[in-house]
Structures are given as structure tokens and as C-alpha cells.
Amino acid sequence: MNNQSLNIETYRKHYEIQKIGNRAVREVQEENRKKGIPNVYSRNGKLYYELPDGELTRDDPMAVRN
């Protein structure tokens, strides 16, 4: 096996693993929406919450407020 075929096979495996991971994330996001659980994302070190109605907020909806 030469280096080029090894690199192509590595790329193919990576692509398949990434597809499986992306599919799993989409399924969990949809399940969270159905259950009323916010999805949490990080961008540039800041957390964003996607509420089940699709609204995005920086305020943690699960935080206990006094």
C-alpha cells in the first residue's frame, strides 16, 4: 500500500465517521426540541441557547433565578 492510497482511505474513514456524528447530533437536536430542552451552541467562546420555538438567546434558560 502506498502513501496516496493510505491517505485516501484515511479520508474516506474520516468522512464516514463525520457523517455518523453529524446525523447523531441532528437527531438529538430534534429530540431536544420535541422535549422542550434548549440546544446549546458555542461560537467564539460564547454560549448561545436555541429554545424549542427556534429563538436564540445568550441567557441560560435553565438557570435558577431569584
URHUHU-V315610 format. One record per pair of residues at least 6 apart in sequence whose ideal C-beta (glycine too) atoms are under 8 Angstrom apart, sorted by sequence separation. I is the first residue (numbers start at 1). GAP is how many residues later the second one is. D is the distance in whole Angstrom. If there is no record, write none. Layout:
# URHUHU-V315610
i = {I I}
gap = {GAP GAP}
d = {D D}
This chain:
# URHUHU-V315610
i = {32 33 41 42 50 51 32 40 41 49 40 41 48 49 40 41 48 49 29 39 40 48 49 51 38 39 47 49 38 46 49 38 47 38 37 36 34 33 32 38 38}
gap = {6 6 6 6 6 6 7 7 7 7 8 8 8 8 9 9 9 9 10 10 10 10 10 10 11 11 11 11 12 12 12 13 13 14 15 16 18 19 20 23 24}
d = {7 7 7 7 6 7 5 6 5 7 7 8 6 5 6 7 7 7 5 7 8 6 7 6 4 4 7 6 6 7 6 5 7 7 7 5 8 5 8 5 7}
